[in-house]
């Protein structure tokens, strides 16, 4: 499947650009930068797992990938000091759907994450916590235990990897005010949207 290799190429560019970014040295921004770095690592793992046909583990990473990213963006752009303290020191966060809603409203961005979430929310809990739907995708029609995942679901995993990684990278660039990386980032965005969605930005 060519999309697997296109996603790997995309991620290698994400890593090269990210290596040019220096996180701000105060603790709060360092934490947000570290969370965004975790998101990119999750995206990298999604691609590798798909390449190895380990779809069970890839599906289990879908929700944490979106949730971690939205938490970081919410902390950066929306959370009050009291909300930040509650999240960081008491581990009390808004629900993932609420985070997506707040981030999209505040930033005026397209409803891309709303769409991604709507595509996975009906099975995200099952996949994250080892439910029956995850197990059923490991049974072939002839009864053999082997990955049995439709191509459209593999495409969803890879699109999630590409979209979240480029989004997290953009947040890192803005957070660090790393202007040198912007031209490379814009080129990557166009290349990724054209490959993954059939049109350039």
N, CA, C and O of each residue as an XYZ file, in Angstrom:
804
protein
N       0.845     -1.190      0.000
C       0.000      0.000      0.000
C       0.888      1.251      0.000
O       1.613      1.504      0.962
N       0.823      2.022     -1.079
C       1.711      3.168     -1.258
C       1.562      4.205     -0.150
O       2.526      4.876      0.217
N       0.353      4.330      0.376
C       0.105      5.342      1.400
C       0.962      5.122      2.647
O       1.323      6.081      3.329
N       1.286      3.875      2.945
C       2.151      3.580      4.092
C       3.518      4.230      3.900
O       4.066      4.820      4.832
N       4.062      4.121      2.701
C       5.399      4.668      2.433
C       5.358      6.189      2.270
O       6.311      6.879      2.631
N       4.256      6.709      1.726
C       4.095      8.163      1.649
C       4.042      8.776      3.046
O       4.593      9.851      3.284
N       3.377      8.085      3.959
C       3.277      8.586      5.337
C       4.633      8.553      6.020
O       4.964      9.462      6.781
N       5.424      7.516      5.758
C       6.777      7.461      6.334
C       7.631      8.605      5.814
O       8.358      9.237      6.580
N       7.550      8.874      4.519
C       8.302      9.994      3.940
C       7.881     11.311      4.587
O       8.724     12.148      4.912
N       6.589     11.487      4.770
C       6.065     12.680      5.438
C       6.649     12.821      6.843
O       7.093     13.902      7.230
N       6.647     11.728      7.600
C       7.133     11.778      8.981
C       8.622     12.072      9.057
O       9.067     12.757      9.978
N       9.393     11.574      8.116
C      10.823     11.887      8.105
C      11.044     13.393      7.931
O      11.962     13.961      8.522
N      10.205     14.029      7.124
C      10.308     15.488      6.951
C       9.895     16.190      8.237
O      10.532     17.160      8.648
N       8.827     15.703      8.876
C       8.395     16.275     10.160
C       9.540     16.240     11.161
O       9.796     17.231     11.845
N      10.230     15.108     11.253
C      11.344     14.994     12.200
C      12.487     15.942     11.835
O      13.077     16.563     12.718
N      12.801     16.057     10.553
C      13.895     16.952     10.151
C      13.583     18.403     10.522
O      14.453     19.126     11.007
N      12.349     18.818     10.293
C      11.974     20.196     10.641
C      11.975     20.375     12.158
O      12.437     21.396     12.666
N      11.463     19.392     12.871
C      11.361     19.518     14.333
C      12.729     19.639     14.992
O      12.858     20.248     16.055
N      13.747     19.064     14.367
C      15.101     19.143     14.930
C      15.656     20.563     14.914
O      16.631     20.854     15.606
N      15.041     21.448     14.128
C      15.483     22.843     14.072
C      14.816     23.707     15.139
O      15.154     24.882     15.286
N      13.882     23.139     15.875
C      13.061     23.916     16.802
C      13.611     23.803     18.214
O      13.900     22.708     18.697
N      13.752     24.940     18.864
C      14.231     24.976     20.246
C      13.091     25.425     21.148
O      12.563     26.525     20.988
N      12.714     24.576     22.092
C      11.603     24.901     22.988
C      11.985     26.046     23.914
O      13.137     26.171     24.329
N      10.998     26.880     24.232
C      11.231     27.947     25.211
C      11.543     27.314     26.557
O      11.038     26.241     26.888
N      12.383     27.995     27.328
C      12.972     27.360     28.499
C      12.130     27.447     29.770
O      12.533     26.905     30.800
N      10.963     28.118     29.732
C      10.149     28.125     30.947
C       9.379     26.809     31.050
O       9.088     26.167     30.041
N       9.058     26.420     32.272
C       8.481     25.103     32.508
C       7.177     24.842     31.794
O       6.963     23.742     31.283
N       6.283     25.848     31.745
C       4.959     25.662     31.150
C       5.073     25.351     29.662
O       4.485     24.385     29.178
N       5.827     26.168     28.945
C       5.979     25.940     27.505
C       6.783     24.681     27.202
O       6.548     24.015     26.194
N       7.717     24.363     28.062
C       8.454     23.103     27.886
C       7.511     21.909     27.988
O       7.629     20.945     27.232
N       6.581     21.984     28.925
C       5.610     20.900     29.081
C       4.755     20.752     27.835
O       4.539     19.637     27.360
N       4.265     21.870     27.299
C       3.445     21.833     26.090
C       4.265     21.295     24.917
O       3.780     20.471     24.142
N       5.506     21.763     24.792
C       6.377     21.270     23.716
C       6.589     19.766     23.837
O       6.567     19.045     22.840
N       6.794     19.300     25.062
C       6.998     17.868     25.282
C       5.749     17.070     24.905
O       5.851     15.978     24.346
N       4.573     17.617     25.212
C       3.324     16.940     24.847
C       3.178     16.850     23.330
O       2.763     15.818     22.802
N       3.517     17.924     22.636
C       3.445     17.911     21.173
C       4.453     16.923     20.586
O       4.184     16.273     19.577
N       5.612     16.820     21.228
C       6.616     15.837     20.813
C       6.068     14.416     20.980
O       6.292     13.552     20.132
N       5.350     14.185     22.082
C       4.708     12.883     22.296
C       3.718     12.588     21.172
O       3.640     11.461     20.681
N       2.963     13.610     20.770
C       1.996     13.427     19.680
C       2.684     12.979     18.393
O       2.214     12.069     17.711
N       3.795     13.626     18.072
C       4.524     13.247     16.855
C       5.062     11.823     16.983
O       5.061     11.069     16.010
N       5.518     11.455     18.177
C       5.966     10.078     18.396
C       4.827      9.078     18.209
O       5.024      8.015     17.621
N       3.645      9.413     18.704
C       2.481      8.542     18.492
C       2.205      8.373     16.995
O       1.928      7.272     16.520
N       2.287      9.491     16.264
C       2.044      9.445     14.814
C       3.069      8.561     14.115
O       2.734      7.796     13.211
N       4.310      8.675     14.543
C       5.374      7.837     13.993
C       5.069      6.361     14.257
O       5.228      5.511     13.381
N       4.631      6.081     15.476
C       4.305      4.700     15.834
C       3.118      4.174     15.031
O       3.104      3.006     14.640
N       2.123      5.024     14.781
C       0.970      4.599     13.979
C       1.411      4.087     12.610
O       0.953      3.044     12.146
N       2.306      4.837     11.977
C       2.776      4.422     10.651
C       3.557      3.111     10.735
O       3.332      2.195      9.945
N       4.469      3.031     11.691
C       5.284      1.818     11.827
C       4.416      0.599     12.107
O       4.650     -0.476     11.554
N       3.419      0.766     12.963
C       2.534     -0.347     13.294
C       1.724     -0.796     12.078
O       1.516     -1.990     11.865
N       1.273      0.175     11.288
C       0.553     -0.183     10.055
C       1.466     -0.926      9.084
O       1.057     -1.898      8.448
N       2.700     -0.458      8.980
C       3.651     -1.118      8.076
C       3.892     -2.567      8.500
O       4.069     -3.447      7.656
N       3.898     -2.809      9.818
C       4.103     -4.167     10.339
C       2.800     -4.963     10.420
O       2.786     -6.110     10.868
N       1.699     -4.332      9.977
C       0.363     -4.947     10.044
C      -0.072     -5.234     11.477
O      -0.879     -6.130     11.722
N       0.471     -4.466     12.421
C       0.035     -4.556     13.816
C      -1.081     -3.530     14.024
O      -0.896     -2.516     14.698
N      -2.227     -3.813     13.436
C      -3.325     -2.854     13.463
C      -3.975     -2.768     14.840
O      -4.551     -1.736     15.186
N      -3.891     -3.835     15.626
C      -4.472     -3.802     16.969
C      -3.836     -2.694     17.803
O      -4.539     -1.906     18.435
N      -2.517     -2.636     17.802
C      -1.824     -1.599     18.570
C      -2.000     -0.222     17.946
O      -2.072      0.780     18.657
N      -2.068     -0.170     16.618
C      -2.298      1.114     15.947
C      -3.657      1.683     16.326
O      -3.766      2.868     16.639
N      -4.697      0.848     16.303
C      -6.027      1.309     16.692
C      -6.041      1.792     18.140
O      -6.704      2.777     18.466
N      -5.306      1.091     19.008
C      -5.275      1.474     20.420
C      -4.641      2.843     20.630
O      -4.898      3.496     21.641
N      -3.817      3.280     19.687
C      -3.145      4.588     19.797
C      -3.968      5.743     19.234
O      -3.607      6.902     19.438
N      -5.060      5.459     18.535
C      -5.797      6.537     17.877
C      -6.298      7.590     18.855
O      -6.015      8.778     18.699
N      -7.035      7.155     19.853
C      -7.594      8.122     20.800
C      -6.507      8.870     21.568
O      -6.578     10.097     21.645
N      -5.493      8.190     22.149
C      -4.442      8.933     22.846
C      -3.736      9.958     21.960
O      -3.324     11.014     22.442
N      -3.595      9.656     20.675
C      -2.930     10.588     19.762
C      -3.718     11.882     19.636
O      -3.151     12.969     19.747
N      -5.017     11.773     19.405
C      -5.855     12.969     19.297
C      -5.964     13.673     20.640
O      -5.844     14.895     20.716
N      -6.192     12.907     21.695
C      -6.425     13.507     23.010
C      -5.199     14.267     23.510
O      -5.324     15.388     24.003
N      -4.027     13.670     23.387
C      -2.803     14.336     23.832
C      -2.569     15.632     23.065
O      -2.166     16.638     23.649
N      -2.820     15.609     21.762
C      -2.615     16.797     20.928
C      -3.569     17.911     21.323
O      -3.159     19.062     21.469
N      -4.840     17.572     21.496
C      -5.834     18.582     21.872
C      -5.557     19.149     23.262
O      -5.790     20.332     23.506
N      -5.067     18.320     24.163
C      -4.713     18.817     25.497
C      -3.594     19.852     25.411
O      -3.651     20.894     26.064
N      -2.589     19.561     24.610
C      -1.470     20.498     24.467
C      -1.926     21.820     23.872
O      -1.530     22.885     24.346
N      -2.758     21.760     22.833
C      -3.226     22.980     22.168
C      -4.162     23.759     23.083
O      -4.131     24.990     23.103
N      -4.985     23.054     23.832
C      -5.871     23.702     24.809
C      -5.053     24.426     25.880
O      -5.357     25.570     26.220
N      -4.026     23.776     26.411
C      -3.165     24.422     27.406
C      -2.525     25.681     26.846
O      -2.420     26.697     27.533
N      -2.105     25.605     25.611
C      -1.389     26.728     25.005
C      -2.303     27.904     24.689
O      -1.917     29.056     24.887
N      -3.485     27.634     24.209
C      -4.320     28.692     23.638
C      -5.550     29.085     24.446
O      -6.088     30.176     24.257
N      -6.000     28.216     25.339
C      -7.326     28.429     25.919
C      -7.342     28.405     27.442
O      -7.970     29.268     28.056
N      -6.680     27.457     28.059
C      -6.824     27.215     29.494
C      -6.444     28.432     30.334
O      -5.449     29.104     30.064
N      -7.259     28.703     31.361
C      -6.899     29.710     32.353
C      -5.834     29.117     33.276
O      -5.543     27.922     33.218
N      -5.264     29.958     34.119
C      -4.256     29.455     35.055
C      -4.849     28.384     35.965
O      -4.212     27.366     36.236
N      -6.078     28.622     36.435
C      -6.726     27.649     37.319
C      -6.987     26.334     36.585
O      -6.781     25.256     37.143
N      -7.435     26.426     35.346
C      -7.686     25.215     34.555
C      -6.389     24.461     34.270
O      -6.347     23.232     34.319
N      -5.333     25.218     33.973
C      -4.032     24.590     33.715
C      -3.534     23.848     34.943
O      -3.067     22.713     34.848
N      -3.638     24.500     36.107
C      -3.183     23.865     37.345
C      -3.987     22.604     37.647
O      -3.438     21.589     38.078
N      -5.285     22.684     37.415
C      -6.144     21.519     37.654
C      -5.747     20.357     36.739
O      -5.732     19.198     37.154
N      -5.427     20.690     35.491
C      -5.036     19.649     34.535
C      -3.658     19.080     34.858
O      -3.476     17.864     34.911
N      -2.694     19.967     35.073
C      -1.308     19.532     35.210
C      -0.997     18.911     36.565
O      -0.171     18.003     36.657
N      -1.659     19.398     37.626
C      -1.311     18.924     38.967
C      -2.325     17.944     39.551
O      -2.010     17.201     40.480
N      -3.550     17.943     39.003
C      -4.570     17.015     39.496
C      -5.028     16.038     38.415
O      -5.858     15.165     38.668
N      -4.482     16.192     37.212
C      -4.821     15.321     36.081
C      -6.322     15.328     35.797
O      -6.920     14.290     35.514
N      -6.918     16.522     35.879
C      -8.342     16.708     35.592
C      -8.464     17.508     34.303
O      -8.221     18.715     34.290
N      -8.838     16.839     33.222
C      -8.894     17.451     31.902
C     -10.321     17.448     31.369
O     -11.119     16.590     31.745
N     -10.650     18.400     30.495
C     -11.928     18.301     29.784
C     -11.945     17.044     28.918
O     -10.897     16.528     28.529
N     -13.148     16.565     28.625
C     -13.292     15.410     27.738
C     -12.735     15.739     26.362
O     -12.704     16.901     25.959
N     -12.298     14.717     25.648
C     -11.629     14.943     24.364
C     -12.535     15.687     23.380
O     -12.071     16.580     22.671
N     -13.824     15.326     23.328
C     -14.718     16.020     22.396
C     -14.840     17.495     22.759
O     -14.880     18.350     21.874
N     -14.901     17.799     24.060
C     -14.981     19.197     24.504
C     -13.714     19.942     24.131
O     -13.776     21.099     23.716
N     -12.569     19.296     24.273
C     -11.297     19.915     23.887
C     -11.296     20.275     22.406
O     -10.901     21.378     22.029
N     -11.737     19.346     21.574
C     -11.781     19.604     20.130
C     -12.687     20.790     19.836
O     -12.333     21.675     19.057
N     -13.851     20.800     20.460
C     -14.826     21.878     20.261
C     -14.232     23.227     20.667
O     -14.357     24.209     19.935
N     -13.585     23.274     21.834
C     -12.999     24.523     22.333
C     -11.863     25.006     21.439
O     -11.772     26.193     21.126
N     -11.003     24.086     21.032
C      -9.854     24.454     20.195
C     -10.323     24.974     18.844
O      -9.829     26.000     18.375
N     -11.254     24.294     18.217
C     -11.728     24.727     16.897
C     -12.453     26.068     16.978
O     -12.335     26.896     16.074
N     -13.193     26.280     18.044
C     -13.897     27.558     18.208
C     -12.911     28.695     18.446
O     -13.045     29.771     17.863
N     -11.927     28.458     19.297
C     -10.961     29.502     19.652
C     -10.055     29.855     18.481
O      -9.791     31.033     18.236
N      -9.582     28.862     17.767
C      -8.596     29.100     16.708
C      -9.237     29.395     15.362
O      -8.558     29.844     14.438
N     -10.537     29.150     15.240
C     -11.211     29.391     13.966
C     -10.780     28.435     12.872
O     -10.931     28.728     11.686
N     -10.242     27.286     13.272
C      -9.763     26.314     12.289
C     -10.922     25.521     11.695
O     -12.030     25.517     12.232
N     -10.650     24.860     10.596
C     -11.650     23.985      9.991
C     -11.988     22.864     10.969
O     -11.280     22.644     11.951
N     -13.061     22.174     10.690
C     -13.545     21.128     11.587
C     -12.857     19.788     11.318
O     -13.486     18.732     11.394
N     -11.579     19.840     11.007
C     -10.862     18.621     10.647
C     -10.833     17.625     11.799
O     -11.075     16.433     11.606
N     -10.533     18.124     13.009
C     -10.461     17.207     14.145
C     -11.848     16.730     14.559
O     -12.003     15.602     15.028
N     -12.851     17.579     14.388
C     -14.231     17.129     14.621
C     -14.565     15.968     13.707
O     -15.185     14.989     14.123
N     -14.144     16.090     12.453
C     -14.405     15.021     11.476
C     -13.636     13.751     11.850
O     -14.193     12.653     11.827
N     -12.359     13.906     12.193
C     -11.575     12.737     12.592
C     -12.214     12.045     13.793
O     -12.336     10.821     13.835
N     -12.617     12.862     14.768
C     -13.194     12.287     15.978
C     -14.514     11.589     15.685
O     -14.786     10.516     16.224
N     -15.338     12.200     14.828
C     -16.622     11.572     14.494
C     -16.408     10.235     13.781
O     -17.238      9.332     13.883
N     -15.290     10.114     13.058
C     -14.987      8.862     12.355
C     -14.585      7.735     13.305
O     -14.758      6.559     12.987
N     -14.049      8.098     14.472
C     -13.527      7.048     15.358
C     -14.242      6.944     16.700
O     -14.046      5.963     17.417
N     -15.070      7.931     17.062
C     -15.583      7.970     18.436
C     -16.438      6.761     18.794
O     -16.460      6.343     19.951
N     -17.152      6.186     17.804
C     -18.046      5.071     18.115
C     -17.291      3.799     18.484
O     -17.863      2.892     19.088
N     -15.994      3.724     18.121
C     -15.240      2.541     18.533
C     -13.951      2.884     19.278
O     -13.159      1.989     19.574
N     -13.725      4.167     19.587
C     -12.444      4.545     20.204
C     -12.275      3.927     21.587
O     -11.180      3.483     21.930
N     -13.339      3.891     22.388
C     -13.226      3.301     23.727
C     -12.905      1.810     23.614
O     -12.036      1.296     24.319
N     -13.611      1.132     22.725
C     -13.382     -0.299     22.509
C     -11.940     -0.558     22.084
O     -11.280     -1.446     22.624
N     -11.455      0.212     21.121
C     -10.101      0.005     20.606
C      -9.039      0.327     21.655
O      -8.028     -0.368     21.760
N      -9.277      1.388     22.431
C      -8.281      1.813     23.412
C      -8.168      0.814     24.553
O      -7.086      0.607     25.102
N      -9.295      0.193     24.908
C      -9.315     -0.659     26.098
C      -9.486     -2.144     25.785
O      -9.895     -2.926     26.644
N      -9.171     -2.521     24.553
C      -9.140     -3.940     24.221
C     -10.499     -4.608     24.162
O     -10.689     -5.693     24.712
N     -11.455     -3.956     23.491
C     -12.805     -4.498     23.404
C     -12.985     -5.494     22.272
O     -12.035     -5.868     21.583
N     -14.235     -5.914     22.100
C     -14.547     -6.986     21.154
C     -14.348     -6.558     19.702
O     -13.977     -7.381     18.865
N     -14.591     -5.267     19.387
C     -14.400     -4.827     18.006
C     -12.938     -4.950     17.587
O     -12.631     -5.281     16.441
N     -12.048     -4.678     18.528
C     -10.620     -4.818     18.236
C     -10.279     -6.286     17.975
O      -9.542     -6.606     17.043
N     -10.821     -7.166     18.807
C     -10.570     -8.602     18.627
C     -11.155     -9.107     17.308
O     -10.532     -9.909     16.613
N     -12.351     -8.634     16.971
C     -13.006     -9.105     15.742
C     -12.207     -8.771     14.491
O     -12.312     -9.469     13.482
N     -11.414     -7.714     14.550
C     -10.611     -7.328     13.385
C      -9.356     -8.184     13.238
O      -8.531     -7.943     12.356
N      -9.219     -9.178     14.104
C      -8.087    -10.109     14.009
C      -8.545    -11.501     13.573
O      -7.805    -12.475     13.710
N      -9.774    -11.589     13.044
C     -10.302    -12.883     12.601
C     -10.656    -12.793     11.124
O     -11.506    -11.993     10.734
N     -10.012    -13.604     10.310
C     -10.296    -13.637      8.872
C     -11.592    -14.413      8.621
O     -12.029    -15.174      9.484
N     -12.217    -14.229      7.441
C     -13.472    -14.936      7.135
C     -13.367    -16.454      7.235
O     -14.358    -17.123      7.528
N     -12.178    -17.005      6.994
C     -12.006    -18.467      7.068
C     -11.714    -18.951      8.491
O     -11.443    -20.132      8.709
N     -11.773    -18.019      9.463
C     -11.570    -18.391     10.853
C     -10.136    -18.323     11.326
O      -9.875    -18.534     12.510
N      -9.204    -18.038     10.446
C      -7.795    -17.914     10.831
C      -7.603    -16.610     11.605
O      -8.162    -15.575     11.245
N      -6.800    -16.675     12.679
C      -6.503    -15.480     13.467
C      -5.381    -14.716     12.772
O      -4.223    -15.131     12.788
N      -5.745    -13.607     12.170
C      -4.802    -12.760     11.426
C      -5.449    -11.397     11.235
O      -6.677    -11.305     11.230
N      -4.665    -10.336     11.078
C      -5.282     -9.019     10.877
C      -6.261     -9.028      9.706
O      -5.935     -9.481      8.609
N      -7.462     -8.521      9.959
C      -8.503     -8.482      8.932
C      -9.144     -7.090      8.963
O     -10.284     -6.914      9.392
N      -8.381     -6.128      8.502
C      -8.781     -4.720      8.596
C      -9.019     -4.172      7.197
O      -8.146     -4.298      6.337
N     -10.179     -3.566      6.944
C     -10.452     -2.999      5.620
C      -9.464     -1.890      5.269
O      -8.963     -1.197      6.154
N      -9.189     -1.725      3.988
C      -8.254     -0.691      3.542
C      -8.669      0.704      3.983
O      -7.812      1.536      4.283
N      -9.983      0.976      4.027
C     -10.404      2.324      4.409
C     -10.051      2.634      5.855
O      -9.810      3.791      6.198
N     -10.016      1.603      6.716
C      -9.620      1.828      8.106
C      -8.109      2.016      8.217
O      -7.641      2.794      9.049
N      -7.350      1.315      7.391
C      -5.897      1.544      7.362
C      -5.614      2.961      6.870
O      -4.750      3.648      7.413
N      -6.338      3.393      5.852
C      -6.179      4.764      5.351
C      -6.491      5.777      6.443
O      -5.810      6.796      6.557
N      -7.517      5.503      7.248
C      -7.866      6.403      8.346
C      -6.714      6.521      9.339
O      -6.386      7.622      9.783
N      -6.105      5.398      9.686
C      -4.962      5.414     10.605
C      -3.815      6.255     10.045
O      -3.205      7.042     10.769
N      -3.529      6.087      8.765
C      -2.410      6.802      8.147
C      -2.718      8.290      7.990
O      -1.837      9.130      8.174
N      -3.953      8.614      7.656
C      -4.334     10.028      7.566
C      -4.237     10.692      8.939
O      -3.786     11.831      9.062
N      -4.661      9.972      9.953
C      -4.546     10.489     11.317
C      -3.090     10.774     11.653
O      -2.775     11.821     12.219
N      -2.205      9.850     11.310
C      -0.776     10.032     11.547
C      -0.250     11.277     10.849
O       0.477     12.071     11.447
N      -0.617     11.446      9.585
C      -0.123     12.588      8.810
C      -0.698     13.902      9.314
O       0.035     14.876      9.489
N      -2.005     13.935      9.548
C      -2.674     15.181      9.950
C      -2.206     15.640     11.323
O      -1.868     16.809     11.505
N      -2.186     14.732     12.284
C      -1.814     15.126     13.644
C      -0.342     15.517     13.711
O       0.005     16.474     14.403
N       0.521     14.804     13.014
C       1.951     15.135     13.071
C       2.236     16.511     12.485
O       3.036     17.265     13.039
N       1.593     16.844     11.373
C       1.833     18.156     10.771
C       1.202     19.258     11.625
O       1.735     20.365     11.709
N       0.075     18.954     12.253
C      -0.581     19.916     13.139
C       0.274     20.181     14.380
O       0.483     21.332     14.761
N       0.765     19.111     15.005
C       1.615     19.262     16.189
C       2.900     20.007     15.845
O       3.374     20.827     16.632
N       3.459     19.727     14.680
C       4.662     20.438     14.245
C       4.383     21.929     14.102
O       5.191     22.753     14.530
N       3.255     22.283     13.508
C       2.895     23.691     13.371
C       2.774     24.382     14.717
O       3.205     25.524     14.875
N       2.187     23.689     15.690
C       2.075     24.254     17.037
C       3.454     24.446     17.664
O       3.701     25.455     18.325
N       4.346     23.492     17.462
C       5.715     23.622     17.984
C       6.430     24.822     17.376
O       7.117     25.563     18.079
N       6.270     25.012     16.078
C       6.914     26.137     15.389
C       6.397     27.462     15.931
O       7.179     28.375     16.196
N       5.084     27.571     16.096
C       4.497     28.805     16.630
C       4.937     29.045     18.064
O       5.274     30.168     18.438
N       4.933     27.999     18.856
C       5.296     28.122     20.268
C       6.730     28.605     20.433
O       7.021     29.410     21.318
N       7.621     28.114     19.585
C       9.035     28.493     19.652
C       9.343     29.754     18.853
O      10.461     30.267     18.896
N       8.330     30.256     18.114
C       8.534     31.417     17.230
C       9.712     31.169     16.293
O      10.578     32.026     16.117
N       9.726     29.975     15.696
C      10.841     29.532     14.857
C      10.543     29.877     13.401
O      10.075     29.028     12.643
N      10.812     31.111     13.013
C      10.446     31.592     11.679
C      11.203     30.869     10.566
O      10.686     30.747      9.455
N      12.399     30.397     10.836
C      13.183     29.701      9.804
C      12.482     28.447      9.305
O      12.677     28.025      8.165
N      11.667     27.859     10.167
C      11.023     26.592      9.805
C       9.734     26.785      9.010
O       9.212     25.826      8.442
N       9.217     28.008      8.964
C       7.900     28.233      8.353
C       7.852     27.859      6.871
O       6.917     27.167      6.470
N       8.817     28.283      6.027
C       8.745     27.887      4.608
C       8.752     26.372      4.408
O       8.015     25.850      3.571
N       9.577     25.672      5.170
C       9.617     24.207      5.074
C       8.292     23.599      5.517
O       7.802     22.634      4.931
N       7.730     24.184      6.558
C       6.451     23.696      7.075
C       5.332     23.891      6.053
O       4.536     22.982      5.817
N       5.275     25.063      5.455
C       4.222     25.344      4.471
C       4.324     24.403      3.268
O       3.314     23.941      2.737
N       5.553     24.130      2.852
C       5.752     23.185      1.746
C       5.258     21.794      2.136
O       4.635     21.098      1.334
N       5.543     21.398      3.370
C       5.112     20.087      3.856
C       3.587     19.992      3.907
O       3.014     18.971      3.526
N       2.940     21.045      4.373
C       1.474     21.052      4.451
C       0.866     20.830      3.070
O      -0.035     20.008      2.907
N       1.361     21.563      2.080
C       0.844     21.405      0.717
C       1.081     19.995      0.177
O       0.195     19.384     -0.422
N       2.285     19.498      0.401
C       2.630     18.158     -0.086
C       1.747     17.100      0.570
O       1.277     16.172     -0.088
N       1.530     17.252      1.873
C       0.758     16.259      2.614
C      -0.709     16.270      2.219
O      -1.300     15.211      2.009
N      -1.302     17.450      2.117
C      -2.721     17.512      1.764
C      -2.953     17.002      0.349
O      -3.986     16.397      0.061
N      -1.991     17.247     -0.529
C      -2.138     16.769     -1.905
C      -2.066     15.244     -1.962
O      -2.837     14.599     -2.672
N      -1.124     14.679     -1.200
C      -0.965     13.222     -1.217
C      -2.092     12.506     -0.476
O      -2.595     11.477     -0.927
N      -2.478     13.069      0.667
C      -3.447     12.383      1.517
C      -4.895     12.656      1.131
O      -5.769     11.811      1.326
N      -5.140     13.841      0.582
C      -6.520     14.238      0.317
C      -6.759     14.658     -1.130
O      -7.873     15.031     -1.496
N      -5.703     14.598     -1.960
C      -5.881     14.836     -3.382
C      -5.928     16.272     -3.815
O      -6.293     16.557     -4.956
N      -5.566     17.200     -2.929
C      -5.532     18.608     -3.329
C      -4.538     19.366     -2.470
O      -4.334     19.033     -1.302
N      -3.917     20.390     -3.052
C      -2.982     21.230     -2.308
C      -3.746     22.316     -1.584
O      -4.870     22.656     -1.956
N      -3.123     22.865     -0.536
C      -3.753     23.967      0.190
C      -3.656     25.256     -0.615
O      -4.131     26.300     -0.168
